[in-house]
Structure formats: structure tokens, C-alpha cells
Amino acid sequence: MPQYLLSLHNVEGEAAEPMTGEEMQHSWAKVSALNEELQSAGAWIFGGALHGPDTATVVRVSDGDVLTTDGPFAEAKEHLGGFYIVEAKDLDAALVWAAKATAAVGKPIEVRPFRTDG
């Protein structure tokens, strides 16, 4: 069955009102319910939230030397905040999961299929 990356994107500087404790619990409950639904349906492969881009380290090789630099690979206002890897019968089914994910987390979700051609 095809696998899809459902990636959640944050926008730096996007004004978000701080959540109350009750709102935070409600938010986590929605995400937990989605995770349970994905797992029950057999669609869950893996998922996770990421720390901010300021915690990133980029590793590359140049002339045989390994170089590391602080910060994200791409300097941008938008950055990857988390992701799911799901199995779905087709793109339409993956889009249904993405709609549920965006409703649960309140952020845009990008859907991309994994390549299967080697």
C-alpha cells in the first residue's frame, strides 16, 4: 500500500494567542484522538512533533570533510513542525487523513507520496 508524508508547517512570527491550560488539554485530546484513529485503521506508520528550527544542525561533506552548521538548512519563515507517515490506498484516502490532521492541529498539512521507483 502506498505511503504518504503528511507534514505540518509552522509560520515563524505567526501571531498565536497563548493557550490556557484547558485549551492545551483540548488540543492534545484532538491530536491523541487522531493518533488513535490512525492506529486503529492500520494507517499509522510513524509521527512526531519537532522542536523549532533554531535547534537544527545541518551536516554536509565538502572535499571529504564533514561540516556542521547551526540552524535550519533553508532560511525561511515557514518550517516543518511535525509529520505523520501513513499508509493509504490512494491519494484521496491520504487527503482524508490530512483533513483530519489539519482539523486536529490547526495548521496547514502538505501531503506527498513516497517514491516507490527505487
C-alpha positions in Angstrom: 0.0 0.0 0.0 1.4 3.5 -0.8 2.8 5.6 2.0 2.4 9.3 2.3 4.1 12.1 4.3 1.7 14.4 5.9 3.8 17.3 7.0 2.7 20.1 9.4 4.1 23.5 8.7 4.5 26.4 11.2 5.0 30.0 10.1 7.5 32.0 12.1 6.1 35.1 13.7 2.5 34.0 13.1 0.6 35.5 15.9 -0.9 32.8 18.1 -2.7 33.6 21.3 -1.2 31.7 24.2 -3.4 28.7 25.2 -4.9 28.3 28.6 -4.3 25.0 30.3 -7.8 23.9 29.3 -7.3 24.8 25.7 -3.9 23.0 25.7 -5.6 19.8 27.1 -8.3 20.1 24.4 -5.7 20.5 21.7 -3.8 17.4 22.9 -7.0 15.4 23.2 -7.8 16.2 19.5 -4.3 15.1 18.4 -4.4 12.0 20.6 -7.8 11.0 19.1 -6.4 11.4 15.6 -3.4 9.3 16.5 -5.6 6.6 17.9 -7.8 6.6 14.8 -4.8 6.3 12.5 -3.5 3.4 14.6 -6.9 1.7 14.7 -7.3 2.0 11.0 -3.9 0.5 10.4 -2.8 3.7 8.6 -0.2 4.8 11.2 3.5 4.2 10.3 5.1 7.0 12.4 4.6 10.5 13.5 6.1 13.2 15.7 6.4 16.8 16.5 9.7 18.6 16.1 11.5 21.3 18.1 11.9 24.7 16.5 14.3 25.3 13.6 16.7 27.0 15.9 17.6 23.5 17.2 18.5 22.2 13.8 22.1 21.2 12.7 23.0 20.8 9.1 25.6 18.2 8.2 27.3 18.1 4.8 30.5 16.8 3.2 32.8 19.2 1.3 36.1 18.0 -0.2 35.9 14.9 2.1 35.5 16.9 5.2 32.3 16.7 7.3 31.0 20.2 8.1 28.2 21.0 10.6 26.4 24.3 10.8 23.8 25.5 13.2 20.3 26.3 12.1 17.9 25.0 9.5 19.0 24.1 6.0 16.7 26.6 4.4 16.3 30.1 5.8 12.5 30.6 5.6 9.6 31.9 7.6 7.8 28.5 7.2 9.3 25.4 8.7 8.5 21.8 9.3 6.8 21.5 12.7 5.9 17.8 12.7 4.8 15.0 10.5 2.9 11.7 10.0 3.9 8.9 7.8 0.7 7.0 6.8 -0.4 4.2 4.6 -3.4 4.8 2.4 -4.9 3.1 -0.6 -4.5 6.2 -2.7 -4.1 10.0 -2.7 -7.7 10.6 -2.0 -7.5 8.4 1.2 -4.3 10.2 2.3 -6.1 13.6 1.8 -8.9 12.4 4.2 -6.2 11.8 6.8 -4.7 15.2 6.1 -8.1 16.9 6.5 -8.4 15.2 9.9 -4.9 16.2 10.8 -5.3 19.9 9.9 -8.6 19.9 11.9 -6.7 18.4 14.9 -3.6 20.6 14.9 -5.0 23.8 13.3 -2.0 24.1 10.9 -1.6 23.5 7.1 -0.8 19.9 6.1 1.2 19.1 3.0 0.7 15.6 1.5 3.4 13.9 -0.5 3.7 10.3 -1.7 6.9 8.4 -1.1 8.6 7.3 -4.3 8.5 3.6 -5.0 10.7 3.5 -8.1 13.9 2.7 -6.3 
